[in-house]
Amino acid sequence: MQKDRQDTAKERLEQRQKAQEERQKDVKDAQEKREDAQKDRQDRLKDLREKREDRQEDRKDVKERREDAGERREDLKERREDAAERREDAQDRRQDSRQKDRMERLQKKIREERRDARDDKERLNERIDRIRGDRRERRDGDRVIITEGNRTIIREGNRTIIRRDEGARFRYGARDFREERGNGEIRRIVTRPDGSTIVTITDDDGRLIRRTRRFRDQEYVLIDNRPRGARTGIFLNLDLAPPPISIPRERYIVDADTASYDDIEEAFVAPPVARPERAYSLDEIRQNQPLRQYVRSVDLDAITFDTGSWEVKDDQIEKLEKVGDAMAQAIKKDPKTVFMVEGHTDAVGSDDDNLSLSDRRAESVAEVLTKYFDIPAENLTTQGYGEQYLKVQTDGAEARNRRVTIRNITSLLSSSN
C-alpha cells in the first residue's frame, strides 16, 4: 500500500515537474516570441526610419535637381537673351547698313532723276521752242491765224480753236497710201492689209470734210463734216444748255484707272443721257462742250503727262488696256463708231502752248490706241482744248489737269442718221 502511495506521489511529482517544465518552456517560448516580435518591430521601425531617410534624401535630390534645372533655365534664359541682344545688334547693324545703302541709292536716284528732269526739261523746252519757232502768225480781218506745221490755231475775240491734219495717223500699218488734190480738196486714200479702203477728204487747210470706209463692195460714211443749215463759218456756237444728268456721276464720267471693264464698256455703248435735237457736224461737236456732254466720257486720269510733254510713257501704255478693249468691242458691234479723243492741259504756260500741247497729247493717245490696241485710225478723231476745261481749278501745275478724255460721239454725228 505504502509502495503504491509512493509510486502515486512520485508520478504526481513527475507530473508537476513536467508541468513546471512545460510552463517554463511556454514562458521561454513566449519570451522568445516577445523578443522576436520586439525585434520585428525594431526591424520595421529601422526600415521605416531608413525609408523616411531615403525619402528625405530623394526629396533633397529632387529639390537639388529642381534647383539645378532652375539654374539651367536661368542660364538658358540668359543665353537666349544674350543671343537675342546679339541678333538685335546684328540686325541693327544690318539695318543701319541697309538704311545707309538705301539712303545712298535714294540720294543717287534723286540726283539722277533731278539730272534727268533737268535734261528732259531742257529737251522739252527745246522742242517747245522749236514749235514756237515754226509758228507763223497772220491776220484775216478780226481773226488771228497761227500756223504750226500741220496745225492751225484760229483766234477770234474770246474764242480759239485748233485744227490739224490727221493724215499722218493713217499711214501706220497701211498697205498703200496715196494723196490726190483738186478743186480745193485733198483726198487721202489708205488701203489696209485686209483690202479695206479709207478715204479722207479735207480742204486745203486740213479741215476734215468727209471720211468713208469701203470694204468688199460696201461703203459707209464714218464722218460727214459738211456744214448743216444756216450755220457756216469757222466758229459754230449752238447756244445749247447742258443736258440734265440723271445717272450717278461715276457712271457719267468714268475714271478709267479705278473703273471695271464693264463700266468702261457701258460708257462707250450707252445712248446719250438726253435725246439730241438733231444730228450735228463734227465741228459743231468739237466746238460746243454742252453738246459733248450729251454722251458719257471716260477720263484717262492714270495717263498723265510731264509739264510741257505730250508723249505717252512706256510704263503707262498698259493702263490703256481696258479702254482699248472696250473701244474695240464697241467698234466690233458697230463699225461706224467714232470716238473723240480730247486733250487737256493745266493752266501753266501760254494759251497757244497749252492748246498745241493738248492737241498733241490727244494725238499721242490716239496713236497708242491704234498701234498697241488695234483701234482703226478712221474710228478716231482728236481735239485739243488747252486749259479751257480744268478738272482741278488751279492756276498752278496740276497733273490731273494734264489728261485725256474719250467719248463715243457716234450718236451725235450727222453720219449716224
FENGIVEN-V639571 format. One record per residue. N is the residue number from 1. RES is the residue in one letter. SS is DSSP state (helix for helix, strand for strand, loop for the rest). Layout:
N,RES,SS
N,RES,SS
//
This chain:
1,M,loop
2,Q,helix
3,K,helix
4,D,helix
5,R,helix
6,Q,helix
7,D,helix
8,T,helix
9,A,helix
10,K,helix
11,E,helix
12,R,helix
13,L,helix
14,E,helix
15,Q,helix
16,R,helix
17,Q,helix
18,K,helix
19,A,helix
20,Q,helix
21,E,helix
22,E,helix
23,R,helix
24,Q,helix
25,K,helix
26,D,helix
27,V,helix
28,K,helix
29,D,helix
30,A,helix
31,Q,helix
32,E,helix
33,K,helix
34,R,helix
35,E,helix
36,D,helix
37,A,helix
38,Q,helix
39,K,helix
40,D,helix
41,R,helix
42,Q,helix
43,D,helix
44,R,helix
45,L,helix
46,K,helix
47,D,helix
48,L,helix
49,R,helix
50,E,helix
51,K,helix
52,R,helix
53,E,helix
54,D,helix
55,R,helix
56,Q,helix
57,E,helix
58,D,helix
59,R,helix
60,K,helix
61,D,helix
62,V,helix
63,K,helix
64,E,helix
65,R,helix
66,R,helix
67,E,helix
68,D,helix
69,A,helix
70,G,helix
71,E,helix
72,R,helix
73,R,helix
74,E,helix
75,D,helix
76,L,helix
77,K,helix
78,E,helix
79,R,helix
80,R,helix
81,E,helix
82,D,helix
83,A,helix
84,A,helix
85,E,helix
86,R,helix
87,R,helix
88,E,helix
89,D,helix
90,A,helix
91,Q,helix
92,D,helix
93,R,helix
94,R,helix
95,Q,helix
96,D,helix
97,S,helix
98,R,helix
99,Q,helix
100,K,helix
101,D,helix
102,R,helix
103,M,helix
104,E,helix
105,R,helix
106,L,helix
107,Q,helix
108,K,helix
109,K,helix
110,I,helix
111,R,helix
112,E,helix
113,E,helix
114,R,helix
115,R,helix
116,D,helix
117,A,helix
118,R,helix
119,D,helix
120,D,helix
121,K,helix
122,E,helix
123,R,helix
124,L,helix
125,N,helix
126,E,helix
127,R,helix
128,I,helix
129,D,helix
130,R,helix
131,I,helix
132,R,helix
133,G,helix
134,D,helix
135,R,loop
136,R,strand
137,E,strand
138,R,strand
139,R,strand
140,D,strand
141,G,loop
142,D,loop
143,R,strand
144,V,strand
145,I,strand
146,I,strand
147,T,strand
148,E,strand
149,G,loop
150,N,loop
151,R,strand
152,T,strand
153,I,strand
154,I,strand
155,R,strand
156,E,strand
157,G,loop
158,N,loop
159,R,strand
160,T,strand
161,I,strand
162,I,strand
163,R,strand
164,R,strand
165,D,loop
166,E,helix
167,G,helix
168,A,helix
169,R,helix
170,F,helix
171,R,helix
172,Y,loop
173,G,loop
174,A,strand
175,R,strand
176,D,strand
177,F,strand
178,R,strand
179,E,strand
180,E,strand
181,R,strand
182,G,strand
183,N,loop
184,G,loop
185,E,strand
186,I,strand
187,R,strand
188,R,strand
189,I,strand
190,V,strand
191,T,strand
192,R,strand
193,P,loop
194,D,loop
195,G,loop
196,S,loop
197,T,strand
198,I,strand
199,V,strand
200,T,strand
201,I,strand
202,T,strand
203,D,strand
204,D,loop
205,D,loop
206,G,loop
207,R,loop
208,L,strand
209,I,strand
210,R,strand
211,R,strand
212,T,strand
213,R,strand
214,R,strand
215,F,strand
216,R,loop
217,D,loop
218,Q,strand
219,E,strand
220,Y,strand
221,V,strand
222,L,strand
223,I,strand
224,D,strand
225,N,loop
226,R,loop
227,P,loop
228,R,loop
229,G,loop
230,A,loop
231,R,loop
232,T,loop
233,G,loop
234,I,loop
235,F,loop
236,L,loop
237,N,loop
238,L,loop
239,D,loop
240,L,loop
241,A,loop
242,P,loop
243,P,loop
244,P,loop
245,I,loop
246,S,loop
247,I,loop
248,P,loop
249,R,helix
250,E,helix
251,R,helix
252,Y,helix
253,I,strand
254,V,strand
255,D,strand
256,A,loop
257,D,loop
258,T,loop
259,A,loop
260,S,loop
261,Y,helix
262,D,helix
263,D,helix
264,I,helix
265,E,helix
266,E,helix
267,A,helix
268,F,helix
269,V,helix
270,A,loop
271,P,loop
272,P,loop
273,V,loop
274,A,loop
275,R,loop
276,P,loop
277,E,loop
278,R,loop
279,A,loop
280,Y,strand
281,S,loop
282,L,helix
283,D,helix
284,E,helix
285,I,helix
286,R,helix
287,Q,helix
288,N,loop
289,Q,helix
290,P,helix
291,L,helix
292,R,helix
293,Q,loop
294,Y,loop
295,V,loop
296,R,loop
297,S,strand
298,V,strand
299,D,strand
300,L,loop
301,D,loop
302,A,loop
303,I,loop
304,T,loop
305,F,loop
306,D,loop
307,T,loop
308,G,loop
309,S,loop
310,W,loop
311,E,loop
312,V,loop
313,K,loop
314,D,helix
315,D,helix
316,Q,helix
317,I,helix
318,E,helix
319,K,helix
320,L,helix
321,E,helix
322,K,helix
323,V,helix
324,G,helix
325,D,helix
326,A,helix
327,M,helix
328,A,helix
329,Q,helix
330,A,helix
331,I,helix
332,K,helix
333,K,helix
334,D,loop
335,P,loop
336,K,loop
337,T,loop
338,V,loop
339,F,strand
340,M,strand
341,V,strand
342,E,strand
343,G,strand
344,H,loop
345,T,loop
346,D,loop
347,A,loop
348,V,loop
349,G,loop
350,S,loop
351,D,helix
352,D,helix
353,D,helix
354,N,helix
355,L,helix
356,S,helix
357,L,helix
358,S,helix
359,D,helix
360,R,helix
361,R,helix
362,A,helix
363,E,helix
364,S,helix
365,V,helix
366,A,helix
367,E,helix
368,V,helix
369,L,helix
370,T,helix
371,K,helix
372,Y,helix
373,F,helix
374,D,loop
375,I,loop
376,P,loop
377,A,helix
378,E,helix
379,N,helix
380,L,strand
381,T,strand
382,T,strand
383,Q,strand
384,G,strand
385,Y,loop
386,G,loop
387,E,loop
388,Q,loop
389,Y,loop
390,L,loop
391,K,loop
392,V,loop
393,Q,loop
394,T,loop
395,D,loop
396,G,loop
397,A,loop
398,E,loop
399,A,helix
400,R,helix
401,N,helix
402,R,loop
403,R,loop
404,V,strand
405,T,strand
406,I,strand
407,R,strand
408,N,strand
409,I,loop
410,T,helix
411,S,helix
412,L,helix
413,L,strand
414,S,helix
415,S,helix
416,S,helix
417,N,loop
//
